[in-house]
Amino acid sequence: MYWLIKELSPNLFFIIFMVFLYQYWFEQKDWTSVIKNWVTFFTCAITIILCMSFPVHVGQNFIYDLRNVPLILGSLYGNTYVAIGLASVTLIARYFSSGILGFYISVIVVGIGLLLVYLIRGKFHSLKSNHRLLTATIIVTFLVLVVSILSETLTANSNHASLNISDWLAYIIANIMATFIAGKIVESVRTNDLVRKRLLRNEKLEIVSHLASSISHEVRNPLTASRGFLQLLSEEDIPKKCEKYITIAIDEMDRAEGVIRDYLTFAKPAFEHAEIFQVEDELVRAINVIKPLANMNNITMESTLLPSEIKGERARLQQCFMNLMKNAIEAMPNGGKLLIESKVEKGYVTISISDTGVGMTKEQVSRLGEPYFSTKGMKGTGLGMMVVYRIVESFDGVIEVESEIGQGTTFTLKIPSISKQTTAV
């Protein structure tokens, strides 16, 4: 038993080496999801081939290796194309490396593995780290059990000698160990990358916050004075052409005032006048304000609002709603539908704002809320989404974003309700 685990150590080395190599590249490059999937495929495919090139021969007809570990890990953490590609590599390599009986067993095992991956793919990435690791280990363990049963069943009906239970047990333990070690490293890579991105984002937010608090008041005062003098000038008897210019100047100052107000909101997220209020009331107010803009853009608005209470500053939450609804309308230049829903579940008030607009890529979604990042190109400053994230954080809430190119985007805000806050106290 122990000698078999020892003989499989080169396979384990290949798996761990490729995981560390992937980690090195992962930390050096800010890859897109497409490139990450390609790298996942190539590293796992190379690992599968290496494992199958250095197997352990047990008896006259049995060959052990750890190819199922990179196959399942790559299929779970990659996309569907990665899973299909790795399955194809496994079967092709198996076809040229052994007899027809072993190939048939591999076809059954790989097919079962792909089916299991397909069934849990939708929930896998939403699981906690330990649960993802446990899921991968269970799948690999199940597959090697299938290999053991099929091998023993088929050899029992032939002249080939079967193996003793200690050899199969060693094979199963080796796969479990390899899956756990490799999966733990993969989860560490993902966690470290997430922490690194959060640190970079927090550093940027801190810089912007200091800049906002230091310059906003200094810029706001002369703007207010200039706007006042322009209003006085507009009341004088002046040519109509000059009145037009004054109106444009006042409008631009109001727009600058809005930008400064966003900066001030971002720089001072703490509540000044916290109170208990109905979320649906603020949603109705925001909907009534934004509805004329939606009508102008041929957008239908639908809402399903259930009673819910939270504690905080209602003006800030309304500003948050306005920013999200305005962004949703701008994401539907050819018209569409804007859906607003609110409800209470599991101690949280959940507000969903969905559009049928152009959508966003995963990279764009991951950068939402970063300073100066905007999906509108030169037309946007990114301040609106920065303020949205800052306001929701001040309510001790979280934002979840689901988006697909050409299908639309859904922003889901989860804010502790009054009952949740009371329970916590």
C-alpha positions as CSV (number, residue, x, y, z in Angstrom):
1,M,0.0,0.0,0.0
2,Y,2.6,2.5,1.0
3,W,4.9,1.7,-1.8
4,L,2.1,2.4,-4.3
5,I,1.5,5.9,-2.8
6,K,5.3,6.5,-3.0
7,E,5.3,5.4,-6.7
8,L,2.5,7.9,-7.4
9,S,4.5,10.8,-5.9
10,P,5.9,11.9,-9.4
11,N,2.3,12.4,-10.5
12,L,1.6,14.4,-7.4
13,F,4.7,16.5,-8.2
14,F,3.5,17.2,-11.7
15,I,0.1,18.4,-10.4
16,I,1.5,20.6,-7.7
17,F,4.2,22.0,-10.0
18,M,1.6,23.1,-12.6
19,V,-0.6,24.6,-9.9
20,F,2.3,26.7,-8.6
21,L,3.3,27.7,-12.2
22,Y,-0.3,28.8,-12.7
23,Q,-0.2,30.8,-9.5
24,Y,3.0,32.6,-10.6
25,W,1.4,33.6,-13.9
26,F,-1.8,34.4,-12.2
27,E,-0.1,36.9,-9.9
28,Q,2.0,38.4,-12.6
29,K,-0.7,39.2,-15.1
30,D,-4.1,40.9,-14.9
31,W,-5.7,38.3,-17.3
32,T,-9.1,38.4,-18.9
33,S,-11.4,35.4,-18.2
34,V,-10.8,34.1,-21.8
35,I,-7.0,34.0,-21.2
36,K,-7.5,32.4,-17.8
37,N,-9.6,29.6,-19.3
38,W,-6.9,29.0,-22.0
39,V,-4.2,28.8,-19.4
40,T,-6.3,26.6,-17.2
41,F,-6.8,24.2,-20.1
42,F,-3.2,24.1,-21.2
43,T,-1.7,23.6,-17.7
44,C,-4.3,20.9,-16.8
45,A,-3.9,19.2,-20.2
46,I,-0.1,19.1,-19.8
47,T,-0.5,17.7,-16.3
48,I,-2.9,15.0,-17.5
49,I,-0.4,13.9,-20.2
50,L,2.5,13.9,-17.8
51,C,0.5,11.8,-15.2
52,M,-0.4,9.3,-17.9
53,S,3.2,9.2,-19.2
54,F,4.6,8.2,-15.8
55,P,2.1,5.7,-14.5
56,V,2.5,2.9,-11.9
57,H,2.2,-0.6,-13.2
58,V,0.5,-2.9,-10.6
59,G,0.4,-6.6,-11.6
60,Q,0.2,-7.5,-15.2
61,N,-2.8,-5.5,-16.4
62,F,-3.4,-2.5,-14.0
63,I,-2.0,1.0,-14.5
64,Y,-2.4,3.7,-11.9
65,D,-2.0,7.4,-12.3
66,L,-3.6,10.6,-11.0
67,R,-5.0,12.0,-14.2
68,N,-8.5,12.4,-12.7
69,V,-7.3,15.1,-10.4
70,P,-6.3,17.8,-13.0
71,L,-9.2,16.6,-15.1
72,I,-11.8,17.4,-12.5
73,L,-10.1,20.5,-11.0
74,G,-9.6,22.0,-14.5
75,S,-13.2,21.2,-15.4
76,L,-14.6,22.8,-12.2
77,Y,-12.6,26.0,-12.2
78,G,-12.6,26.4,-16.0
79,N,-15.6,26.9,-18.3
80,T,-17.5,24.2,-20.3
81,Y,-15.1,24.4,-23.2
82,V,-12.2,23.7,-20.8
83,A,-14.0,20.6,-19.4
84,I,-14.7,19.2,-22.9
85,G,-11.2,19.9,-24.0
86,L,-9.6,18.2,-21.0
87,A,-11.9,15.2,-21.4
88,S,-10.9,14.9,-25.1
89,V,-7.2,15.1,-24.2
90,T,-7.7,12.4,-21.5
91,L,-9.5,10.0,-23.9
92,I,-7.1,10.5,-26.8
93,A,-4.0,10.0,-24.5
94,R,-5.7,6.9,-23.0
95,Y,-6.5,5.5,-26.4
96,F,-2.9,5.5,-27.5
97,S,-1.4,4.4,-24.2
98,S,-3.3,1.2,-23.3
99,G,-5.6,-1.5,-24.5
100,I,-9.2,-1.2,-25.6
101,L,-10.5,-2.4,-22.3
102,G,-8.8,0.4,-20.4
103,F,-10.0,2.9,-23.0
104,Y,-13.7,1.8,-22.5
105,I,-13.3,2.2,-18.8
106,S,-11.9,5.7,-19.3
107,V,-14.8,6.6,-21.6
108,I,-17.3,5.7,-18.9
109,V,-15.3,7.4,-16.1
110,V,-14.7,10.6,-18.0
111,G,-18.4,10.7,-19.1
112,I,-19.5,10.4,-15.5
113,G,-17.1,13.1,-14.5
114,L,-18.3,15.5,-17.1
115,L,-21.9,14.8,-16.1
116,L,-21.2,15.6,-12.4
117,V,-19.3,18.8,-13.3
118,Y,-22.2,19.9,-15.5
119,L,-24.7,19.2,-12.8
120,I,-22.9,21.3,-10.1
121,R,-21.3,24.0,-12.3
122,G,-24.1,26.5,-11.6
123,K,-23.6,26.4,-7.9
124,F,-19.9,25.5,-7.6
125,H,-18.4,29.0,-7.8
126,S,-21.0,30.4,-5.3
127,L,-19.9,27.9,-2.7
128,K,-17.5,28.8,0.1
129,S,-13.9,27.9,-0.3
130,N,-14.0,24.8,1.9
131,H,-17.1,23.6,0.3
132,R,-15.6,23.9,-3.2
133,L,-12.6,21.9,-2.0
134,L,-14.8,19.2,-0.5
135,T,-16.9,19.0,-3.7
136,A,-13.9,18.5,-5.9
137,T,-12.5,15.8,-3.5
138,I,-15.9,14.0,-3.5
139,I,-16.1,13.9,-7.3
140,V,-12.6,12.6,-7.7
141,T,-13.1,10.0,-5.0
142,F,-16.4,8.9,-6.6
143,L,-14.6,8.5,-10.0
144,V,-11.7,6.4,-8.6
145,L,-14.3,4.2,-6.9
146,V,-16.0,3.8,-10.3
147,V,-12.6,2.9,-11.8
148,S,-12.1,0.3,-9.1
149,I,-15.5,-1.3,-9.4
150,L,-15.4,-1.4,-13.2
151,S,-11.8,-2.8,-13.3
152,E,-12.6,-5.6,-10.8
153,T,-15.9,-6.4,-12.5
154,L,-14.4,-6.7,-15.9
155,T,-11.3,-8.6,-14.8
156,A,-13.5,-11.0,-12.9
157,N,-15.1,-12.2,-16.2
158,S,-11.7,-12.6,-17.8
159,N,-8.5,-14.5,-17.2
160,H,-6.8,-11.4,-15.7
161,A,-5.9,-11.5,-12.1
162,S,-7.6,-8.9,-9.9
163,L,-5.9,-6.8,-7.2
164,N,-6.2,-6.9,-3.5
165,I,-8.1,-4.3,-1.5
166,S,-5.0,-2.7,-0.1
167,D,-3.8,-1.7,-3.6
168,W,-7.1,-0.2,-4.5
169,L,-7.2,1.6,-1.1
170,A,-3.8,3.1,-1.8
171,Y,-5.0,4.3,-5.2
172,I,-8.0,5.9,-3.7
173,I,-6.1,7.6,-0.9
174,A,-3.5,8.9,-3.3
175,N,-6.2,10.6,-5.4
176,I,-7.8,12.1,-2.3
177,M,-4.5,13.4,-1.1
178,A,-3.6,14.9,-4.5
179,T,-7.0,16.5,-4.9
180,F,-7.0,18.0,-1.4
181,I,-3.5,19.4,-1.8
182,A,-3.9,20.8,-5.3
183,G,-7.4,22.2,-4.5
184,K,-6.1,23.9,-1.4
185,I,-3.4,25.6,-3.4
186,V,-5.9,26.7,-6.0
187,E,-8.2,28.2,-3.4
188,S,-5.3,30.0,-1.8
189,V,-4.4,31.5,-5.2
190,R,-8.0,32.7,-5.7
191,T,-8.1,34.1,-2.1
192,N,-4.8,35.9,-2.4
193,D,-5.9,37.4,-5.8
194,L,-9.1,38.6,-4.3
195,V,-7.4,40.1,-1.2
196,R,-4.8,41.8,-3.5
197,K,-7.5,43.4,-5.6
198,R,-9.4,44.6,-2.5
199,L,-6.2,46.1,-1.1
200,L,-5.5,48.0,-4.4
201,R,-9.1,49.1,-4.5
202,N,-9.1,50.3,-0.9
203,E,-5.8,52.2,-1.5
204,K,-7.4,54.0,-4.5
205,L,-10.5,54.8,-2.6
206,E,-8.5,56.2,0.3
207,I,-6.6,58.5,-2.0
208,V,-9.8,59.7,-3.7
209,S,-11.5,60.2,-0.4
210,H,-8.7,62.4,0.9
211,L,-8.6,64.4,-2.3
212,A,-12.4,64.8,-2.2
213,S,-12.5,66.0,1.3
214,S,-9.7,68.5,0.8
215,I,-10.8,70.2,-2.4
216,S,-14.5,69.8,-2.7
217,H,-15.3,72.7,-0.3
218,E,-12.7,75.0,-1.9
219,V,-14.2,74.4,-5.4
220,R,-17.8,74.5,-4.3
221,N,-17.6,78.0,-2.7
222,P,-16.5,79.9,-5.9
223,L,-18.9,77.9,-8.0
224,T,-21.8,79.0,-5.7
225,A,-20.7,82.6,-5.9
226,S,-20.3,82.5,-9.7
227,R,-23.7,81.0,-10.1
228,G,-25.3,83.6,-8.0
229,F,-23.8,86.5,-10.0
230,L,-24.9,84.8,-13.3
231,Q,-28.4,84.6,-12.0
232,L,-28.3,88.3,-11.1
233,L,-27.0,89.1,-14.5
234,S,-29.8,87.1,-16.2
235,E,-32.3,89.4,-14.4
236,E,-30.8,92.5,-16.1
237,D,-31.9,93.8,-19.5
238,I,-29.5,92.0,-21.7
239,P,-29.6,90.6,-25.3
240,K,-31.3,87.2,-25.8
241,K,-28.1,85.8,-27.1
242,C,-26.4,86.6,-23.8
243,E,-29.3,85.0,-21.9
244,K,-28.7,81.8,-23.8
245,Y,-25.1,81.8,-22.9
246,I,-25.9,82.5,-19.2
247,T,-28.4,79.6,-19.1
248,I,-25.8,77.3,-20.5
249,A,-23.2,78.5,-18.0
250,I,-25.6,78.0,-15.1
251,D,-26.5,74.5,-16.3
252,E,-22.8,73.5,-16.5
253,M,-22.2,74.9,-13.0
254,D,-25.1,72.8,-11.8
255,R,-23.5,69.8,-13.4
256,A,-20.2,70.6,-11.7
257,E,-22.1,71.0,-8.4
258,G,-23.5,67.5,-8.9
259,V,-20.0,66.0,-9.3
260,I,-18.8,67.8,-6.2
261,R,-21.8,66.5,-4.3
262,D,-20.9,63.0,-5.3
263,Y,-17.3,63.6,-4.1
264,L,-18.6,64.9,-0.8
265,T,-20.8,61.9,-0.4
266,F,-17.9,59.6,-1.2
267,A,-15.5,61.4,1.2
268,K,-18.0,61.4,4.2
269,P,-19.9,58.1,4.1
270,A,-21.0,58.3,7.8
271,F,-24.6,59.2,8.5
272,E,-25.3,62.7,9.7
273,H,-29.1,62.2,10.4
274,A,-29.8,58.5,10.7
275,E,-33.5,57.5,10.9
276,I,-35.8,54.6,10.4
277,F,-37.7,54.8,7.1
278,Q,-39.5,52.7,4.5
279,V,-37.4,51.6,1.6
280,E,-40.4,51.3,-0.8
281,D,-41.2,55.0,-0.2
282,E,-37.7,56.1,-1.3
283,L,-37.9,53.7,-4.3
284,V,-41.3,55.3,-5.3
285,R,-39.8,58.8,-5.1
286,A,-36.8,57.8,-7.2
287,I,-39.1,56.1,-9.8
288,N,-41.3,59.2,-10.0
289,V,-38.3,61.4,-10.6
290,I,-36.7,59.1,-13.2
291,K,-39.9,58.1,-15.1
292,P,-39.9,61.2,-17.5
293,L,-36.3,60.3,-18.5
294,A,-37.4,56.7,-19.1
295,N,-40.3,57.7,-21.2
296,M,-38.1,59.9,-23.3
297,N,-35.9,56.9,-24.0
298,N,-38.8,54.5,-24.8
299,I,-38.2,52.5,-21.6
300,T,-41.0,50.7,-19.7
301,M,-40.7,50.7,-16.0
302,E,-42.2,48.0,-13.8
303,S,-42.0,47.7,-10.0
304,T,-42.8,45.2,-7.3
305,L,-42.2,46.8,-3.9
306,L,-42.9,45.1,-0.6
307,P,-42.9,46.9,2.8
308,S,-39.5,47.0,4.4
309,E,-37.6,49.2,6.9
310,I,-34.0,50.1,7.4
311,K,-32.1,52.6,9.4
312,G,-29.8,55.2,7.9
313,E,-30.0,58.4,5.9
314,R,-32.8,58.3,3.4
315,A,-31.4,61.0,1.1
316,R,-28.3,59.0,0.4
317,L,-30.2,55.8,-0.3
318,Q,-32.4,57.7,-2.7
319,Q,-29.3,59.1,-4.4
320,C,-28.0,55.5,-4.7
321,F,-31.3,54.5,-6.4
322,M,-31.2,57.4,-8.7
323,N,-27.7,56.6,-9.9
324,L,-28.5,53.0,-10.6
325,M,-31.7,53.8,-12.4
326,K,-30.1,56.5,-14.5
327,N,-27.2,54.1,-15.4
328,A,-29.8,51.4,-16.3
329,I,-31.6,53.8,-18.7
330,E,-28.4,54.9,-20.3
331,A,-27.6,51.2,-20.9
332,M,-30.7,50.9,-23.0
333,P,-30.2,53.4,-25.9
334,N,-32.8,51.6,-28.1
335,G,-35.4,51.3,-25.4
336,G,-36.2,48.3,-23.1
337,K,-37.6,47.4,-19.7
338,L,-36.5,48.6,-16.3
339,L,-37.6,46.3,-13.4
340,I,-37.4,47.4,-9.8
341,E,-38.1,44.9,-7.0
342,S,-37.8,45.0,-3.2
343,K,-38.5,42.4,-0.5
344,V,-37.3,41.2,2.9
345,E,-35.6,37.8,3.1
346,K,-33.3,36.3,5.8
347,G,-33.1,39.6,7.8
348,Y,-32.1,41.6,4.8
349,V,-33.9,44.1,2.6
350,T,-33.1,43.0,-1.0
351,I,-33.5,45.6,-3.8
352,S,-33.1,44.5,-7.4
353,I,-32.7,46.9,-10.3
354,S,-32.7,45.1,-13.7
355,D,-32.4,46.4,-17.2
356,T,-32.5,44.8,-20.7
357,G,-29.6,46.8,-21.9
358,V,-26.2,46.2,-23.5
359,G,-24.8,44.4,-20.5
360,M,-21.2,44.1,-19.3
361,T,-18.3,41.7,-19.4
362,K,-17.0,39.9,-16.3
363,E,-14.0,42.2,-16.3
364,Q,-16.1,45.3,-16.3
365,V,-18.3,43.9,-13.5
366,S,-15.3,43.2,-11.4
367,R,-14.0,46.8,-11.7
368,L,-17.3,48.5,-10.8
369,G,-16.9,50.9,-8.0
370,E,-13.2,51.6,-8.7
371,P,-12.1,55.2,-8.9
372,Y,-12.5,56.7,-12.4
373,F,-13.6,53.5,-14.0
374,S,-16.6,53.8,-16.2
375,T,-18.3,51.7,-18.9
376,K,-19.4,54.9,-20.7
377,G,-15.9,55.7,-22.0
378,M,-15.1,59.4,-22.2
379,K,-18.7,60.3,-21.2
380,G,-18.4,58.9,-17.7
381,T,-16.3,59.7,-14.6
382,G,-17.1,56.6,-12.6
383,L,-18.1,58.7,-9.7
384,G,-21.7,57.6,-9.7
385,M,-20.9,53.9,-9.1
386,M,-18.2,54.8,-6.6
387,V,-20.8,56.7,-4.6
388,V,-23.3,53.8,-5.0
389,Y,-20.8,51.3,-3.5
390,R,-19.8,53.8,-0.8
391,I,-23.4,54.4,0.2
392,V,-24.3,50.7,0.4
393,E,-21.2,50.0,2.5
394,S,-22.3,52.8,4.9
395,F,-25.6,50.9,5.4
396,D,-23.5,47.7,6.1
397,G,-24.9,46.2,2.9
398,V,-23.4,44.5,-0.1
399,I,-23.9,44.7,-3.9
400,E,-24.2,41.8,-6.2
401,V,-24.0,42.3,-10.0
402,E,-25.2,39.9,-12.7
403,S,-24.6,40.9,-16.3
404,E,-24.3,39.4,-19.7
405,I,-23.4,41.1,-23.0
406,G,-26.6,41.9,-24.9
407,Q,-28.9,40.5,-22.2
408,G,-28.8,43.2,-19.6
409,T,-27.7,43.8,-16.0
410,T,-29.1,43.2,-12.6
411,F,-27.9,45.1,-9.5
412,T,-29.0,43.5,-6.2
413,L,-28.6,45.5,-3.0
414,K,-28.8,43.7,0.3
415,I,-29.1,45.9,3.4
416,P,-29.8,44.7,6.9
417,S,-33.4,45.3,7.9
418,I,-34.5,46.7,11.2
419,S,-35.2,43.2,12.6
420,K,-31.7,42.1,11.6
421,Q,-30.1,45.1,13.3
422,T,-32.2,44.6,16.4
423,T,-31.2,41.0,16.6
424,A,-27.5,41.9,16.2
425,V,-27.7,44.3,19.1
